[in-house]
Amino acid sequence: MAEPPQPAVPGPAPARVRSGIPRNPGRRDLGMRATLLFPDREIVERFYVPLVYTACRTCYSELEPAEIFRRAVDGEVDVAKMQRLISGVIESGHGSTIEHIVFTFGISGVSRTLSHQLVRHRAGVAFDQQSQRYVAFKGPATMLPGTIADAEPGLRERYEEQVAGSLALYGDLLAAGIPGEDARFVFPNATRTNLVMTANLRALIHMAGLRLCTMAQWEIRRLFQLIRHEVFAVSPFLGSFLAPKCVPLGYCDEMGNRDGHCPIRPHRDAVLGAWAEKSRTANDAGRSLPVVDGG
């Protein structure tokens, strides 16, 4: 009598292919939020593109700005035509025309580690942040980095005990009559905070270019993913300009990516090396590469 077939023994799981690109922070629920407070979609659709278009056209038209704006708002200028002009101006680097429109965000649940980075942006940006001096926190919340959440359990436990101890001491200090402005000295950088941020579009594009880069710190990278989502919801056209800086540049200029571990765009060194090789080949053949006159 034949023996019944034995169940197949599963082999070892295939090794996970490691990537040089940091894990997308959007794959975790980090407990942070970015909400577009102003403008809403109706305002953006009716006024924002016409306003930027007016700024662009004023530079090259004999018409008064008020008349250009009226024609744009009243539908006398095709939206696609306005968008083409705006895209061309932005791509050419004439950013003053997009400083006329602003976006205001309510940002909550981010760590003080993030806020210290965020407020380094100055030109074209305004911030107001939750005060640790005037707010007496009854139960301060903190951020848990993914690397620590995934770490060896004992290490994660030590982190959580350290943070909990700091917050418990804060409460004890307040209860003992220590002013909040002094008790806050025990807060870790993991402590969450809230902000209101207003930025004109030029500043927002610049900030997104730096912070959406895969080499940006994971928390602020996630924040700008949320910000881009909010802008895209009210204007896919304007939101499309919020991208890692390598996208409009066409190459990566981050020193830390000289090994090309992030493949979104080739590194500048590789681009210049390829151009130099092409130039040498042309010279050897008795030809010269064309030079674009920027005058």
GUKOL-512595 format. One line per field, with one value per residue (C-alpha): residue number from 1; residue in one letter; chain; x, y, z. Coordinates in steps of 0.2 Angstrom, whole numbers, plus 5000, padded with zeros to 4 digits. Example, Ala and Ser with C-alpha at 12.3 -4.5 7.8 and 13.67 -1.06 7.14 Angstrom:
<atoms>
zalum: (1;2) .
bamar: (A;S) .
vonu: (A;A) .
xx: (5062;5068) .
yy: (4978;4995) .
zz: (5039;5036) .
</atoms>
This chain:
<atoms>
zalum: (1;2;3;4;5;6;7;8;9;10;11;12;13;14;15;16;17;18;19;20;21;22;23;24;25;26;27;28;29;30;31;32;33;34;35;36;37;38;39;40;41;42;43;44;45;46;47;48;49;50;51;52;53;54;55;56;57;58;59;60;61;62;63;64;65;66;67;68;69;70;71;72;73;74;75;76;77;78;79;80;81;82;83;84;85;86;87;88;89;90;91;92;93;94;95;96;97;98;99;100;101;102;103;104;105;106;107;108;109;110;111;112;113;114;115;116;117;118;119;120;121;122;123;124;125;126;127;128;129;130;131;132;133;134;135;136;137;138;139;140;141;142;143;144;145;146;147;148;149;150;151;152;153;154;155;156;157;158;159;160;161;162;163;164;165;166;167;168;169;170;171;172;173;174;175;176;177;178;179;180;181;182;183;184;185;186;187;188;189;190;191;192;193;194;195;196;197;198;199;200;201;202;203;204;205;206;207;208;209;210;211;212;213;214;215;216;217;218;219;220;221;222;223;224;225;226;227;228;229;230;231;232;233;234;235;236;237;238;239;240;241;242;243;244;245;246;247;248;249;250;251;252;253;254;255;256;257;258;259;260;261;262;263;264;265;266;267;268;269;270;271;272;273;274;275;276;277;278;279;280;281;282;283;284;285;286;287;288;289;290;291;292;293;294;295) .
bamar: (M;A;E;P;P;Q;P;A;V;P;G;P;A;P;A;R;V;R;S;G;I;P;R;N;P;G;R;R;D;L;G;M;R;A;T;L;L;F;P;D;R;E;I;V;E;R;F;Y;V;P;L;V;Y;T;A;C;R;T;C;Y;S;E;L;E;P;A;E;I;F;R;R;A;V;D;G;E;V;D;V;A;K;M;Q;R;L;I;S;G;V;I;E;S;G;H;G;S;T;I;E;H;I;V;F;T;F;G;I;S;G;V;S;R;T;L;S;H;Q;L;V;R;H;R;A;G;V;A;F;D;Q;Q;S;Q;R;Y;V;A;F;K;G;P;A;T;M;L;P;G;T;I;A;D;A;E;P;G;L;R;E;R;Y;E;E;Q;V;A;G;S;L;A;L;Y;G;D;L;L;A;A;G;I;P;G;E;D;A;R;F;V;F;P;N;A;T;R;T;N;L;V;M;T;A;N;L;R;A;L;I;H;M;A;G;L;R;L;C;T;M;A;Q;W;E;I;R;R;L;F;Q;L;I;R;H;E;V;F;A;V;S;P;F;L;G;S;F;L;A;P;K;C;V;P;L;G;Y;C;D;E;M;G;N;R;D;G;H;C;P;I;R;P;H;R;D;A;V;L;G;A;W;A;E;K;S;R;T;A;N;D;A;G;R;S;L;P;V;V;D;G;G) .
vonu: (A;A;A;A;A;A;A;A;A;A;A;A;A;A;A;A;A;A;A;A;A;A;A;A;A;A;A;A;A;A;A;A;A;A;A;A;A;A;A;A;A;A;A;A;A;A;A;A;A;A;A;A;A;A;A;A;A;A;A;A;A;A;A;A;A;A;A;A;A;A;A;A;A;A;A;A;A;A;A;A;A;A;A;A;A;A;A;A;A;A;A;A;A;A;A;A;A;A;A;A;A;A;A;A;A;A;A;A;A;A;A;A;A;A;A;A;A;A;A;A;A;A;A;A;A;A;A;A;A;A;A;A;A;A;A;A;A;A;A;A;A;A;A;A;A;A;A;A;A;A;A;A;A;A;A;A;A;A;A;A;A;A;A;A;A;A;A;A;A;A;A;A;A;A;A;A;A;A;A;A;A;A;A;A;A;A;A;A;A;A;A;A;A;A;A;A;A;A;A;A;A;A;A;A;A;A;A;A;A;A;A;A;A;A;A;A;A;A;A;A;A;A;A;A;A;A;A;A;A;A;A;A;A;A;A;A;A;A;A;A;A;A;A;A;A;A;A;A;A;A;A;A;A;A;A;A;A;A;A;A;A;A;A;A;A;A;A;A;A;A;A;A;A;A;A;A;A;A;A;A;A;A;A;A;A;A;A;A;A;A;A;A;A;A;A) .
xx: (5000;5007;5011;5000;5009;5018;5014;5027;5039;5040;5057;5065;5057;5066;5078;5072;5080;5088;5085;5096;5081;5074;5058;5043;5037;5019;5018;5017;5003;5014;4999;5003;4991;4993;4977;4975;4966;4966;4962;4948;4946;4933;4945;4960;4950;4942;4957;4974;4978;4971;4981;4998;4993;4990;5007;5015;5006;5009;5027;5024;5008;5002;4986;4983;4984;4966;4960;4971;4964;4946;4948;4956;4943;4928;4934;4939;4956;4957;4963;4974;4983;4985;4992;5005;5011;5013;5022;5034;5038;5040;5051;5062;5065;5056;5048;5042;5026;5021;5024;5007;4998;4999;4994;4990;4992;4987;5000;4998;5006;5024;5039;5050;5064;5053;5048;5066;5070;5054;5056;5074;5064;5062;5060;5041;5036;5027;5025;5016;5019;5011;5021;5029;5030;5012;5003;5003;5003;4992;4997;5011;5012;5028;5034;5040;5053;5050;5068;5065;5048;5056;5071;5075;5061;5073;5080;5063;5057;5072;5067;5049;5054;5066;5053;5039;5051;5054;5036;5032;5045;5038;5021;5029;5038;5022;5014;5028;5025;5039;5034;5030;5044;5057;5048;5048;5067;5065;5055;5063;5064;5051;5038;5024;5019;5007;5010;5001;5012;5009;5020;5019;5020;5038;5043;5032;5040;5057;5053;5045;5060;5071;5060;5052;5069;5072;5087;5077;5073;5059;5047;5048;5047;5031;5024;5028;5019;5004;5006;5007;4991;4982;4988;4984;4966;4962;4973;4981;4990;4998;5001;5011;5025;5028;5041;5059;5071;5079;5063;5064;5083;5084;5098;5102;5114;5115;5132;5126;5119;5136;5134;5118;5108;5093;5089;5075;5087;5106;5118;5126;5143;5137;5129;5145;5155;5145;5146;5165;5166;5155;5165;5182;5174;5169;5186;5194;5183;5188;5171;5165;5149;5136;5136;5120;5121;5112;5113) .
yy: (5000;5017;5029;5045;5060;5070;5089;5100;5107;5126;5132;5147;5164;5173;5186;5203;5214;5229;5246;5261;5272;5275;5267;5278;5286;5286;5267;5271;5280;5293;5302;5319;5329;5344;5352;5366;5380;5393;5394;5382;5374;5387;5401;5392;5388;5405;5417;5408;5404;5420;5430;5421;5423;5442;5444;5435;5444;5461;5460;5459;5468;5486;5482;5487;5473;5475;5472;5457;5450;5454;5445;5430;5429;5432;5417;5427;5418;5400;5391;5379;5395;5402;5386;5385;5402;5399;5382;5391;5405;5393;5381;5396;5401;5417;5414;5431;5428;5414;5424;5432;5417;5409;5393;5391;5375;5368;5356;5345;5330;5333;5332;5346;5337;5341;5359;5364;5359;5367;5384;5386;5390;5409;5418;5418;5408;5413;5401;5401;5387;5380;5387;5376;5391;5396;5379;5367;5350;5337;5323;5327;5316;5310;5303;5285;5283;5268;5262;5261;5254;5239;5238;5224;5224;5228;5243;5250;5248;5258;5272;5272;5272;5287;5297;5292;5297;5314;5317;5311;5322;5337;5334;5332;5349;5358;5350;5357;5374;5375;5387;5379;5388;5379;5362;5361;5359;5340;5338;5327;5331;5318;5329;5333;5351;5360;5374;5386;5389;5401;5400;5408;5395;5399;5396;5380;5373;5376;5368;5353;5351;5349;5339;5327;5321;5303;5309;5321;5316;5304;5314;5330;5320;5313;5330;5337;5322;5327;5345;5340;5330;5345;5357;5344;5342;5360;5361;5347;5360;5369;5354;5346;5358;5351;5338;5333;5345;5332;5332;5349;5349;5333;5327;5324;5336;5328;5324;5309;5301;5301;5282;5283;5273;5283;5281;5294;5304;5302;5311;5327;5319;5305;5318;5329;5313;5308;5325;5325;5308;5314;5329;5319;5308;5323;5331;5315;5314;5332;5339;5350;5349;5363;5377;5385;5404;5410;5428) .
zz: (5000;4995;5008;5008;5001;5015;5016;5009;5021;5019;5015;5023;5019;5005;5012;5012;4999;5008;5000;5002;5003;5021;5024;5020;5036;5029;5033;5051;5061;5069;5077;5069;5058;5046;5042;5029;5038;5024;5010;5005;4988;4982;4986;4978;4962;4960;4965;4967;4949;4943;4956;4951;4933;4936;4944;4929;4915;4924;4920;4901;4898;4896;4905;4923;4936;4941;4923;4921;4937;4932;4915;4924;4937;4925;4915;4900;4901;4898;4914;4904;4897;4914;4921;4906;4910;4928;4925;4914;4926;4940;4930;4925;4943;4944;4960;4965;4956;4968;4984;4982;4988;5005;5014;5033;5041;5058;5063;5078;5087;5080;5092;5098;5087;5072;5077;5080;5062;5055;5062;5054;5038;5039;5022;5018;5033;5049;5064;5081;5092;5108;5123;5136;5147;5148;5145;5160;5153;5162;5152;5139;5124;5116;5099;5098;5083;5073;5075;5094;5092;5082;5093;5106;5119;5133;5124;5120;5138;5144;5132;5138;5156;5153;5144;5157;5171;5164;5162;5179;5187;5177;5186;5203;5200;5195;5211;5222;5215;5203;5189;5172;5163;5175;5176;5157;5157;5160;5144;5131;5113;5110;5118;5106;5101;5090;5078;5066;5050;5036;5020;5003;4989;4984;5002;5003;4987;4994;5010;5002;4990;5005;5017;5005;5000;5005;5015;5026;5044;5044;5055;5045;5029;5034;5039;5022;5014;5024;5019;5001;5002;5009;4996;4982;4989;4985;4969;4961;4949;4963;4974;4960;4963;4980;4976;4981;4974;4963;4953;4945;4945;4936;4947;4965;4974;4991;4997;5006;4991;4981;4981;4972;4985;4982;4963;4960;4950;4946;4957;4951;4951;4939;4928;4927;4924;4910;4902;4904;4896;4882;4879;4879;4866;4855;4857;4852;4836;4832;4837;4850;4860;4857;4870;4875;4876;4892;4887) .
</atoms>
